[in-house]
Amino acid sequence: MEEATGTDWLSVGVFAAFTVMVLVLSSLLGRRASSAGGYFAAHGQVGWFVNGIAFAGDYLSAASFLGICGLIAFWGFDGFLYSIGYLAGWIVALLVIAEPIRRLGRFTFADALNARFGSKAVTLAAAISTLVVSLFYLVPQMVGAGALIKPLLGLPQWVGVGLVGVVVTVIVATAGMVSTTWVQFIKGGLLLALCAILVALILGRGFEVHAPGPAREAPARGVGSVAGLPAWAVPGATPDADGLVRTEGARTGALGPIEFLRVFSDSEVAAWRTTKTTGADGTAVSTAAPELIRGDLLLQPGNSPTFKGIRSGSVLDRVDFVSLMLALFLGTASLPHILIRYYTVKDVRSARLSTVVGIGAIGSFYVLTLYLGLGAMTGGMLDTSDSNMAAPLLARSFGSVLFALISSVAFFTVLGTVSGLVLAGSGAVARDLVTTVMGKTPDEREQVRIARIAALFLGAVAMALGLLFKNFNASFLVGWAFNVAASANLPALLMALFWKRATKQGVAAAIMVGLASSLAWVLLSKEAFEKVYGLPGTDALMPFSQPAVVTVPLGAIAGIVVSLLTTPQKKPRPEA
């Protein structure tokens, strides 16, 4: 069992207050979720602005806040490439998916397909895809929850995973989409506000020359430490032969957003690097040490192992990078918990407007993550064993109150996203599998009861997977989820919405081929061999980790070929 750290009672109090607020909200709104329309889609009466911020609350998950900030803190601009990919995916959602998916569907992703084909095979394939993608996306959220609970409450990682599982189950089982929407709206607004405050504090403290110390030991509060500042940033200071000021304690003072990046670019920064060796007893040993790197190099891509393909001469490394960016670009419009949000507004205009609001909120947040990550690199209490904790530990360098607030909101960032994912999965069971595929005819109250039972099982599975994958960075795991979602859902969705020649057999084939191929690929990759199975990465069967560049076209080709070989329906069947 992992050792618990000391308990910060202020953090415990703030965390408890957030938990009580969420549970009270769920209880008050639960009475509005007795019908299927209320439980799955909040009766379609959520305002477009609230839905847009809820989009941000749903989408800005553990990967966005914890994973991206951690990647930037350790590798620089490489982590920001995830932000670019995530945000770019919303352009696809806005221009291609938002209006037609709202026009066709009612509660789930399969509804939109079923509106045209009325096929049990298509519905079954879509339901399976929804469950698999939701579970894959759930994993990094649970990993983030476990990472947060150790410094926040001084408890082992498994407790954090369990807390999220229990609270989410209560939210989804009692109030469904009504409560989930408001939790995501409140969480999204708080996350943006607190991150903006933290960035303002980072800019206000500027930089100070400070010799790098132990990674887990905080520098003096309010200090953004670098190994050498450009002479122009410290008026009157004497530079060395490299034009840098290395006098301990030399400071820049407060900086503007652009000036902050200029100073960072021209400075010498201590970036932490971890090396792995094998001890005498054969066990793996990780050692962390600071490496002095020019800031301009850290603001260029290609520093991290994930993005080494940008600079590497290896064709496979470059294909891996392109494949990941393709998955991030195409995956957003394919995520089940994002698609079901379009059914909570009343019409296609509201769907479009809520997407625009979501893009604005999400884009603003991702700009903030760049400063948060660089601030953590130069002034936080980095834990070299867990990159997911960079942002909360950065907040701790400004005091326990901000740490308590940021950590609690980060925990509920996980909570809001998990709620949406569990709701999408439970809807797939109740609406798609039981009603359409199995041919049962439960009334609306019975559908809600089935969905609540399904939520219990999904929560339990998510907790188990969160413990299994605890050693992964959250953003890396979400990259895998985007690969699977883009491969399984997007080709089928585009065929159903825009290709008149598409057949039900073709759409079902596109989903299953994309799903099976992408899932098999990631489970047979080097990272899965090393971090999940404990086997040598050299034994992996796949040449690179990110499959979208292969599996998205594979799913599309399967759908096109099967559609051309089968007879299309003369008339669309009514929705089941």
Phi and psi in degrees as a GROMACS rama.xvg file:
@    title "Ramachandran Plot"
@    xaxis  label "Phi"
@    yaxis  label "Psi"
@TYPE xy
-71.8611  146.734  GLU-2
-79.2337  140.175  GLU-3
-85.2557  146.411  ALA-4
-91.5252  175.128  THR-5
-62.6519  147.49  GLY-6
-87.3733  128.789  THR-7
-95.9041  106.96  ASP-8
-70.2997  -26.3379  TRP-9
-63.578  -44.6554  LEU-10
-62.4294  -39.4911  SER-11
-61.3252  -42.8613  VAL-12
-64.4035  -45.965  GLY-13
-63.0668  -44.3719  VAL-14
-60.0472  -45.1295  PHE-15
-62.6173  -39.0585  ALA-16
-62.9605  -43.6489  ALA-17
-62.5402  -43.0961  PHE-18
-62.3452  -46.3084  THR-19
-61.8972  -41.5404  VAL-20
-59.5278  -45.2373  MET-21
-65.7076  -43.4884  VAL-22
-68.6423  -37.7189  LEU-23
-64.5127  -42.386  VAL-24
-59.9989  -43.2789  LEU-25
-63.1557  -40.5361  SER-26
-64.9617  -43.2124  SER-27
-66.6178  -35.7234  LEU-28
-89.6224  -8.95248  LEU-29
-60.2813  -33.0043  GLY-30
-65.6898  -17.7738  ARG-31
-90.427  6.00834  ARG-32
-117.766  27.0155  ALA-33
-78.7608  -27.1635  SER-34
-94.2525  162.993  SER-35
-63.1038  -39.2568  ALA-36
-62.4513  -37.7124  GLY-37
-75.0402  -41.0307  GLY-38
-70.5013  -46.3343  TYR-39
-88.0191  -28.4402  PHE-40
-139.351  16.2764  ALA-41
50.8973  35.8369  ALA-42
61.9181  12.7246  HIS-43
64.1734  24.8529  GLY-44
-114.095  15.5761  GLN-45
-75.4278  133.156  VAL-46
-65.9782  153.329  GLY-47
-65.8658  -33.489  TRP-48
-70.4286  -45.0583  PHE-49
-60.7309  -42.1158  VAL-50
-65.5654  -36.5516  ASN-51
-64.4466  -44.5804  GLY-52
-67.6221  -34.8163  ILE-53
-65.353  -34.951  ALA-54
-54.1448  -47.934  PHE-55
-63.7155  -43.0417  ALA-56
-63.0412  -35.5893  GLY-57
-72.6749  -40.6552  ASP-58
-82.8387  -34.4696  TYR-59
-79.6895  84.7307  LEU-60
-95.3386  -166.862  SER-61
-59.2237  -34.3273  ALA-62
-65.7986  -41.4021  ALA-63
-68.721  -46.9517  SER-64
-85.2153  -52.2137  PHE-65
-82.5605  -49.2807  LEU-66
-66.7393  -48.8536  GLY-67
-66.2522  -45.2448  ILE-68
-59.1761  -39.873  CYS-69
-65.6316  -42.0137  GLY-70
-64.1135  -41.6372  LEU-71
-65.8181  -40.1204  ILE-72
-61.4414  -31.8318  ALA-73
-99.3932  -29.8806  PHE-74
-124.447  -5.47599  TRP-75
82.1606  -135.691  GLY-76
-61.2221  -23.101  PHE-77
-55.1438  -41.0365  ASP-78
-63.3674  -33.259  GLY-79
-69.3744  -22.073  PHE-80
-62.2867  -32.6973  LEU-81
-61.9502  -43.1527  TYR-82
-58.4462  -44.4563  SER-83
-61.5517  -44.3652  ILE-84
-64.7311  -44.7862  GLY-85
-60.6904  -44.6035  TYR-86
-68.9823  -40.1984  LEU-87
-60.3314  -31.0991  ALA-88
-62.4121  -25.2945  GLY-89
-71.3306  -21.7996  TRP-90
-65.0769  -40.6821  ILE-91
-62.5162  -44.1247  VAL-92
-61.7749  -41.0727  ALA-93
-70.4221  -49.0849  LEU-94
-83.6991  -22.4672  LEU-95
-116.506  -43.4882  VAL-96
-100.989  -37.9014  ILE-97
-52.7297  -56.1418  ALA-98
-70.9256  -49.4514  GLU-99
-65.3385  -33.5932  PRO-100
-69.2809  -34.4367  ILE-101
-71.1333  -34.7973  ARG-102
-69.3248  -34.3943  ARG-103
-94.3221  -36.8944  LEU-104
-89.9612  171.999  GLY-105
-124.812  -54.344  ARG-106
-130.457  -34.8371  PHE-107
-130.749  167.933  THR-108
-57.2452  -41.1891  PHE-109
-64.9051  -27.6648  ALA-110
-57.65  -41.2022  ASP-111
-64.5782  -40.2308  ALA-112
-71.1862  -40.2018  LEU-113
-66.4871  -27.4925  ASN-114
-61.367  -30.0593  ALA-115
-94.6081  -42.153  ARG-116
-102.647  -28.6134  PHE-117
55.1455  38.7776  GLY-118
-111.047  131.344  SER-119
-66.313  -34.6842  LYS-120
-64.7688  -44.2782  ALA-121
-64.4485  -44.4875  VAL-122
-63.268  -41.8831  THR-123
-61.8882  -45.6785  LEU-124
-62.2091  -43.3777  ALA-125
-66.1053  -38.3094  ALA-126
-65.8816  -43.3888  ALA-127
-62.5507  -43.578  ILE-128
-61.3215  -44.2429  SER-129
-58.534  -44.8912  THR-130
-65.4916  -44.3331  LEU-131
-66.6623  -47.0925  VAL-132
-64.2855  -41.4127  VAL-133
-61.3691  -42.5123  SER-134
-66.3832  -40.7621  LEU-135
-62.8159  -39.346  PHE-136
-75.6532  -26.1717  TYR-137
-67.4005  -33.371  LEU-138
-55.9054  -53.6236  VAL-139
-64.59  -27.099  PRO-140
-66.2246  -42.3166  GLN-141
-68.8876  -36.006  MET-142
-61.3403  -44.2228  VAL-143
-63.5426  -38.6871  GLY-144
-62.8473  -43.2893  ALA-145
-64.7649  -37.9735  GLY-146
-65.9652  -36.7916  ALA-147
-72.4762  -33.2085  LEU-148
-70.2611  -24.9453  ILE-149
-65.2615  -55.353  LYS-150
-78.3364  -23.8057  PRO-151
-74.5197  -48.7585  LEU-152
-116.411  -2.84242  LEU-153
68.4198  34.3628  GLY-154
-120.933  160.219  LEU-155
-63.4037  161.771  PRO-156
-60.8078  -38.7407  GLN-157
-63.7465  -25.5449  TRP-158
-67.0456  -40.8976  VAL-159
-61.9557  -42.7988  GLY-160
-61.9238  -42.7748  VAL-161
-66.4874  -40.0471  GLY-162
-60.9799  -46.5911  LEU-163
-59.9602  -45.4943  VAL-164
-58.6807  -44.4541  GLY-165
-69.0954  -48.5624  VAL-166
-65.2135  -41.6846  VAL-167
-62.9887  -41.4779  VAL-168
-60.0509  -39.6578  THR-169
-63.8071  -44.9387  VAL-170
-60.9945  -51.6742  ILE-171
-70.9225  -38.8099  VAL-172
-73.4763  -23.7819  ALA-173
-97.4616  -42.1523  THR-174
-126.592  -7.4883  ALA-175
59.3958  -140.436  GLY-176
-68.2651  -29.3084  MET-177
-60.2813  -54.1369  VAL-178
-67.3112  -41.7844  SER-179
-57.8811  -42.2858  THR-180
-61.2514  -46.5822  THR-181
-72.2919  -33.7716  TRP-182
-62.033  -43.4061  VAL-183
-68.6628  -37.007  GLN-184
-63.5972  -49.2666  PHE-185
-64.7187  -45.5275  ILE-186
-62.7212  -42.0825  LYS-187
-62.7965  -43.878  GLY-188
-65.2032  -43.3262  GLY-189
-65.2607  -39.5849  LEU-190
-63.8718  -44.5642  LEU-191
-62.473  -44.3962  LEU-192
-65.4104  -46.2565  ALA-193
-68.6182  -37.1107  LEU-194
-66.9602  -36.891  CYS-195
-63.8486  -40.579  ALA-196
-63.4893  -43.3533  ILE-197
-64.2627  -39.8156  LEU-198
-65.3587  -40.2749  VAL-199
-59.8275  -39.52  ALA-200
-66.9991  -38.7349  LEU-201
-62.4053  -46.0317  ILE-202
-65.7512  -35.7084  LEU-203
-68.4695  -30.6786  GLY-204
-85.0124  -21.395  ARG-205
63.1535  -147.355  GLY-206
-125.447  154.161  PHE-207
-139.895  141.037  GLU-208
-68.3292  123.985  VAL-209
-151.482  124.228  HIS-210
-63.4661  134.457  ALA-211
-64.0549  135.374  PRO-212
-117.685  -164.751  GLY-213
-56.8367  141.11  PRO-214
-61.0131  -35.6154  ALA-215
-86.5559  -3.05838  ARG-216
-100.225  125.524  GLU-217
-74.4804  140.45  ALA-218
-70.5825  174.532  PRO-219
-54.9583  140.528  ALA-220
-57.3212  136.369  ARG-221
86.7954  6.31781  GLY-222
-106.7  125.842  VAL-223
-98.7025  100.86  GLY-224
-89.2486  132.943  SER-225
-131.166  162.68  VAL-226
-83.5896  -22.4687  ALA-227
-163.955  131.584  GLY-228
-101.769  148.582  LEU-229
-64.3153  142.42  PRO-230
-58.5379  -35.2769  ALA-231
-67.8388  -19.4512  TRP-232
-83.8951  -12.0488  ALA-233
-127.722  83.9125  VAL-234
-53.7839  133.224  PRO-235
86.4621  -7.06225  GLY-236
-81.6772  154.425  ALA-237
-96.8519  116.921  THR-238
-82.5752  164.261  PRO-239
-90.1236  -167.885  ASP-240
-64.158  -23.5416  ALA-241
-88.4882  3.0487  ASP-242
78.9967  16.6706  GLY-243
-111.334  146.128  LEU-244
-92.9913  123.138  VAL-245
-117.838  12.1871  ARG-246
-69.5538  123.598  THR-247
-56.2455  127.581  GLU-248
94.9218  -8.62042  GLY-249
-62.688  134.325  ALA-250
-128.683  153.432  ARG-251
-91.1069  -26.3583  THR-252
81.1979  -173.422  GLY-253
-62.9676  146.857  ALA-254
-131.286  151.514  LEU-255
-81.0719  169.595  GLY-256
-57.0527  -44.7355  PRO-257
-72.3315  -40.9609  ILE-258
-63.6589  -36.1398  GLU-259
-57.9568  -46.5024  PHE-260
-68.4651  -35.3632  LEU-261
-63.9588  -47.0704  ARG-262
-64.0045  -44.6937  VAL-263
-58.846  -44.5705  PHE-264
-60.4245  -37.0961  SER-265
-91.8333  1.67064  ASP-266
-97.085  170.054  SER-267
-106.998  124.255  GLU-268
-118.171  142.446  VAL-269
-88.5753  103.494  ALA-270
-99.3295  133.986  ALA-271
-82.3705  132.568  TRP-272
-126.117  139.058  ARG-273
-109.709  129.486  THR-274
-113.028  141.539  THR-275
-111.062  130.072  LYS-276
-129.492  167.227  THR-277
-107.489  123.591  THR-278
-72.9172  175.686  GLY-279
-61.8661  -29.2693  ALA-280
-88.9525  5.65486  ASP-281
88.4206  -1.60075  GLY-282
-83.2803  150.96  THR-283
-77.9242  135.87  ALA-284
-123.863  127.575  VAL-285
-106.004  131.611  SER-286
-125.698  129.413  THR-287
-107.455  138.631  ALA-288
-150.331  148.445  ALA-289
-75.8225  140.885  PRO-290
-121.791  124.814  GLU-291
-76.8437  122.347  LEU-292
-135.708  140.349  ILE-293
-63.5902  139.076  ARG-294
-61.1497  -33.8728  GLY-295
-64.686  -29.7798  ASP-296
-72.2092  -35.9494  LEU-297
-70.3018  -21.7508  LEU-298
-91.03  11.0916  LEU-299
-111.995  147.824  GLN-300
-75.3216  160.195  PRO-301
107.141  10.9124  GLY-302
-85.1106  -33.7262  ASN-303
-88.372  159.823  SER-304
-58.8131  -34.2873  PRO-305
-65.2142  -35.1736  THR-306
-112.484  21.1937  PHE-307
-64.2194  -18.6325  LYS-308
-62.4076  -20.005  GLY-309
-66.2994  -37.7362  ILE-310
-104.95  -21.2683  ARG-311
-69.7308  152.053  SER-312
-84.6578  -2.3545  GLY-313
-76.1895  128.057  SER-314
-64.0722  -40.7192  VAL-315
-65.3021  -38.0971  LEU-316
-62.44  -40.6165  ASP-317
-69.8891  -38.6954  ARG-318
-64.0959  -39.0475  VAL-319
-60.921  -42.8357  ASP-320
-64.4834  -48.3122  PHE-321
-60.3124  -38.8755  VAL-322
-65.2442  -40.8614  SER-323
-64.1039  -46.1458  LEU-324
-63.9926  -36.4384  MET-325
-62.5741  -42.0501  LEU-326
-64.5023  -41.9612  ALA-327
-65.8716  -37.8514  LEU-328
-69.8338  -39.6918  PHE-329
-93.5445  -18.496  LEU-330
-73.0943  -33.2773  GLY-331
-55.9978  -47.7227  THR-332
-74.1772  3.00202  ALA-333
-115.875  -1.97851  SER-334
-80.027  125.864  LEU-335
-58.9752  -39.731  PRO-336
-73.0065  -18.6161  HIS-337
-82.2295  -42.6029  ILE-338
-61.3659  -38.8319  LEU-339
-69.3535  -17.8797  ILE-340
-65.8457  -25.5922  ARG-341
-69.4086  -15.3201  TYR-342
-90.1855  -2.0516  TYR-343
-89.4347  -7.87811  THR-344
-104.613  164.139  VAL-345
-82.2296  -25.1539  LYS-346
-154.36  176.978  ASP-347
-68.5906  -31.9649  VAL-348
-63.2872  -42.851  ARG-349
-65.3056  -35.2606  SER-350
-62.3412  -43.1962  ALA-351
-66.829  -45.7148  ARG-352
-64.2458  -40.0491  LEU-353
-65.9496  -31.8237  SER-354
-66.8689  -40.8115  THR-355
-62.5267  -44.3252  VAL-356
-61.764  -42.7226  VAL-357
-60.3432  -42.9546  GLY-358
-61.6798  -42.8655  ILE-359
-62.186  -44.9391  GLY-360
-68.2269  -43.6406  ALA-361
-68.421  -41.1172  ILE-362
-62.2744  -41.5828  GLY-363
-61.8032  -42.2757  SER-364
-63.229  -42.3458  PHE-365
-67.1875  -31.8618  TYR-366
-62.4794  -40.6727  VAL-367
-63.9901  -34.0083  LEU-368
-62.9822  -29.4313  THR-369
-62.5855  -45.5856  LEU-370
-70.3807  -36.1633  TYR-371
-63.5327  -44.7844  LEU-372
-65.3733  -45.5549  GLY-373
-67.3843  -35.5313  LEU-374
-64.2777  -38.6954  GLY-375
-67.781  -37.0083  ALA-376
-61.5578  -39.42  MET-377
-99.6135  -15.6815  THR-378
-146.185  7.51413  GLY-379
-97.297  -177.187  GLY-380
-101.939  75.6233  MET-381
-64.4617  134.899  LEU-382
-102.198  107.534  ASP-383
-69.0527  -11.4888  THR-384
-91.0196  -8.62007  SER-385
-150.911  96.1654  ASP-386
-67.273  -19.439  SER-387
-67.3314  -14.6519  ASN-388
-97.244  9.21755  MET-389
-59.1556  -48.7976  ALA-390
-67.0832  -48.5481  ALA-391
-61.1332  -38.4887  PRO-392
-71.6934  -29.5231  LEU-393
-61.4836  -45.3483  LEU-394
-59.9321  -35.2875  ALA-395
-62.9187  -28.6795  ARG-396
-68.3857  -13.9218  SER-397
-102.324  3.34435  PHE-398
125.081  160.028  GLY-399
-71.5222  -29.2117  SER-400
-65.6986  -48.927  VAL-401
-65.0564  -37.5256  LEU-402
-60.6164  -44.5742  PHE-403
-62.8762  -43.6226  ALA-404
-66.4794  -49.0057  LEU-405
-62.5934  -44.0305  ILE-406
-65.6069  -40.8093  SER-407
-66.2371  -42.8438  SER-408
-66.8688  -36.7757  VAL-409
-62.5399  -40.2594  ALA-410
-62.7941  -40.1524  PHE-411
-80.9932  -14.5027  PHE-412
-61.8996  -45.2269  THR-413
-60.759  -44.1604  VAL-414
-60.422  -45.5871  LEU-415
-63.6457  -42.8326  GLY-416
-67.2138  -43.2238  THR-417
-62.2987  -37.4033  VAL-418
-59.2977  -46.2964  SER-419
-62.8973  -39.4479  GLY-420
-68.53  -43.9997  LEU-421
-65.1929  -37.3249  VAL-422
-64.6766  -41.5669  LEU-423
-62.543  -43.3344  ALA-424
-67.4991  -41.791  GLY-425
-68.1937  -33.1661  SER-426
-65.1442  -37.7641  GLY-427
-62.9461  -37.0399  ALA-428
-70.4401  -51.4472  VAL-429
-71.3647  -44.5867  ALA-430
-84.6848  -46.7641  ARG-431
-87.8884  -50.9379  ASP-432
-75.853  -51.6348  LEU-433
-73.1328  -49.1441  VAL-434
-77.2937  -51.0816  THR-435
-86.0486  -51.7216  THR-436
-73.7104  -48.3945  VAL-437
-80.8321  -11.664  MET-438
75.6641  15.1968  GLY-439
-74.0735  159.095  LYS-440
-127.465  60.3022  THR-441
-71.113  147.143  PRO-442
-73.9936  179.651  ASP-443
-63.2516  -39.6001  GLU-444
-65.1145  -36.8327  ARG-445
-69.4271  -37.2344  GLU-446
-59.0134  -42.692  GLN-447
-64.6688  -40.1822  VAL-448
-63.9566  -41.9813  ARG-449
-63.6021  -41.9717  ILE-450
-62.8288  -38.7709  ALA-451
-66.9568  -38.3373  ARG-452
-65.5437  -42.1915  ILE-453
-61.4207  -36.1857  ALA-454
-61.5612  -36.0819  ALA-455
-62.1246  -45.3609  LEU-456
-68.3428  -41.2597  PHE-457
-63.3  -40.3726  LEU-458
-61.5294  -40.9597  GLY-459
-66.135  -43.456  ALA-460
-64.3012  -40.6119  VAL-461
-61.8488  -39.4747  ALA-462
-63.9103  -43.0298  MET-463
-63.1405  -43.1293  ALA-464
-68.2278  -34.2911  LEU-465
-60.7757  -35.0786  GLY-466
-76.2337  -34.9813  LEU-467
-67.263  -37.6056  LEU-468
-103.194  25.455  PHE-469
-65.7463  -17.2417  LYS-470
-90.1389  2.94123  ASN-471
-93.9026  151.328  PHE-472
-71.6249  138.945  ASN-473
-60.4039  -41.1306  ALA-474
-66.3167  -35.9051  SER-475
-62.8595  -43.4858  PHE-476
-64.5693  -38.7715  LEU-477
-65.3403  -34.0976  VAL-478
-56.1435  -41.8291  GLY-479
-62.8731  -44.6718  TRP-480
-60.0827  -40.0858  ALA-481
-66.0377  -37.1269  PHE-482
-59.8091  -47.1723  ASN-483
-66.3445  -43.7344  VAL-484
-63.469  -46.5479  ALA-485
-63.3472  -39.0491  ALA-486
-71.5167  -40.7118  SER-487
-83.5723  -39.5982  ALA-488
-103.194  -40.2723  ASN-489
-65.8057  -47.385  LEU-490
-57.2813  -43.0536  PRO-491
-65.4697  -40.8534  ALA-492
-65.0303  -44.4233  LEU-493
-65.094  -39.7392  LEU-494
-60.8652  -46.2634  MET-495
-67.0577  -35.3052  ALA-496
-82.9081  -32.7746  LEU-497
-127.921  -5.62953  PHE-498
-115.032  111.104  TRP-499
-65.9472  -26.2292  LYS-500
-82.4585  -6.94918  ARG-501
-63.2088  141.334  ALA-502
-115.29  163.857  THR-503
-62.6031  -35.921  LYS-504
-66.2072  -39.1386  GLN-505
-66.1841  -42.7392  GLY-506
-65.133  -42.9291  VAL-507
-61.984  -41.0617  ALA-508
-64.4569  -40.659  ALA-509
-60.1345  -43.2957  ALA-510
-64.7076  -50.3528  ILE-511
-71.081  -37.9112  MET-512
-68.0458  -45.4812  VAL-513
-61.9037  -41.8499  GLY-514
-66.4967  -51.2196  LEU-515
-63.9713  -42.7224  ALA-516
-68.9421  -43.062  SER-517
-69.0015  -39.3565  SER-518
-64.8974  -45.3678  LEU-519
-62.1261  -39.4225  ALA-520
-62.9  -50.7364  TRP-521
-67.2574  -32.4532  VAL-522
-76.3568  -14.7807  LEU-523
-110.124  15.827  LEU-524
-85.0584  170.011  SER-525
-60.1807  -44.3452  LYS-526
-63.3439  -41.1356  GLU-527
-64.7013  -40.7837  ALA-528
-61.1339  -44.1974  PHE-529
-77.1796  -46.1517  GLU-530
-98.7625  -17.2099  LYS-531
-105.955  -49.3711  VAL-532
-91.2912  -14.6452  TYR-533
70.9517  27.0134  GLY-534
-106.781  160.395  LEU-535
-60.7302  135.723  PRO-536
-62.9549  -25.1972  GLY-537
-66.9625  -16.3484  THR-538
-85.3544  -5.94385  ASP-539
-59.4548  146.532  ALA-540
-90.6999  -16.053  LEU-541
-102.638  140.918  MET-542
-73.4459  -22.4963  PRO-543
-149.498  170.556  PHE-544
-88.7524  -32.5129  SER-545
-99.9176  113.618  GLN-546
-90.43  -6.73767  PRO-547
-56.0798  -37.1953  ALA-548
-62.4772  -22.0847  VAL-549
-100.079  -46.3296  VAL-550
-81.6604  -26.8458  THR-551
-65.4743  -50.9037  VAL-552
-61.8028  -33.5738  PRO-553
-63.8536  -44.2694  LEU-554
-63.8518  -40.4546  GLY-555
-64.798  -44.4886  ALA-556
-62.1138  -42.8243  ILE-557
-59.7932  -44.33  ALA-558
-64.2891  -41.8547  GLY-559
-66.5988  -46.9  ILE-560
-63.1498  -48.0673  VAL-561
-64.1535  -38.9123  VAL-562
-62.2471  -40.2414  SER-563
-70.45  -23.9206  LEU-564
-92.0031  -5.00894  LEU-565
-121.585  165.044  THR-566
-92.4339  127.044  THR-567
-71.99  154.91  PRO-568
-69.0037  143.513  GLN-569
-71.6966  -37.3605  LYS-570
-135.575  141.916  LYS-571
-62.0567  136.638  PRO-572
-79.4928  151.659  ARG-573
-68.2765  155.577  PRO-574
-64.5266  137.42  GLU-575
